[in-house]
Amino acid sequence: DPTSVRVAAARWKRRSRPAAPRAGETRSGDTPAAPDTPPDTSLRPESRPEERPGARSEGRSEGRLEPTPNSHRSSGRRRKARAPVHRRPSVLAGAAVVAALGLTAIWLNSSGSGSGTAVVPALAGVAEYDAGQALKANGLSAKITREVNETVPAGVVLSQSPEAGARISTDRDVEIRVSSGPPAVLVDPADWVGRPFADVESGLESRGLKVQEQQVSADGATGTVTDVTPHGPVPVGDTVVVSVVVAQPQDTLGASAAQAVGDGLRAGTTTGRNGQ
């Protein structure tokens, strides 16, 4: 450091200066001494070797100290190097907390996306179509189960789950039981046409239906069935009409005319034979 060098030179100059003689006193044999000159403390430029690995270590081994930048700022002990910001414990802990909060928010959003809550309307005794529309208006859907009921008409809601007024998630279905009416018998005329009426009557009555006979004049053997109405599902206890072929009646007028013609022919033949 140039400042330190100047201070050391001034101190050395004061110590090496001789005491001044008193007034009128001279020393014999003394020759005026040449004033001491301070040593040359200026820093001479030295030829520096090419910078290469190990150059500074070679200079130290020869006993030479080369000035380094900011050498006057260096203290007796080295400062402890700080860890990088991304390796400090406080920074790492904060990053971990932020990451955990972010993952929690993502999980909550993904699990609850598209879902809400709604109040279940009253559906018992309502027609199936109206019940579906009421649920749809509240953002709910129905799970329908049909059940035979002898007193409630078909298509009417018998019960529901959850009960009316409950608040549930819109992702959940409301279960409703719908009446399919009294038990029914499927009537298909193809199963009965051409069979004797007695067999058809006993078969339908065994299934819980009432039979009403209707005689018709049609092609077919007398006493056979030509039709059964109504067709399709018929509630148990209802009446079905069975059409049965009957024997065709003879034409009495035509028979009498034919007999009269025959009698006349016989009478004319007799008259002619006698010549009268």
HELIX and SHEET records of a PDB file:
HELIX    1   1 PRO A    2  SER A   16  1                                  15    
HELIX    2   2 ALA A   55  SER A   61  1                                   7    
HELIX    3   3 SER A   71  ARG A   73  5                                   3    
HELIX    4   4 VAL A   85  ARG A   87  5                                   3    
HELIX    5   5 PRO A   89  GLY A  112  1                                  24    
HELIX    6   6 GLU A  128  ALA A  137  1                                  10    
HELIX    7   7 PRO A  189  ASP A  191  5                                   3    
HELIX    8   8 PHE A  197  SER A  206  1                                  10    
HELIX    9   9 THR A  252  ASN A  274  1                                  23    
SHEET    1   A 2 THR A 117  VAL A 119  0                                        
SHEET    2   A 2 ARG A 167  SER A 169 -1                                        
SHEET    1   B 3 SER A 141  GLU A 147  0                                        
SHEET    2   B 3 ASP A 173  SER A 179  1                                        
SHEET    3   B 3 VAL A 157  SER A 161 -1                                        
SHEET    1   C 2 ALA A 184  VAL A 187  0                                        
SHEET    2   C 2 GLY A 232  PRO A 235 -1                                        
SHEET    1   D 3 LYS A 210  VAL A 216  0                                        
SHEET    2   D 3 THR A 239  VAL A 245  1                                        
SHEET    3   D 3 VAL A 225  THR A 229 -1                                        
END                                                                             
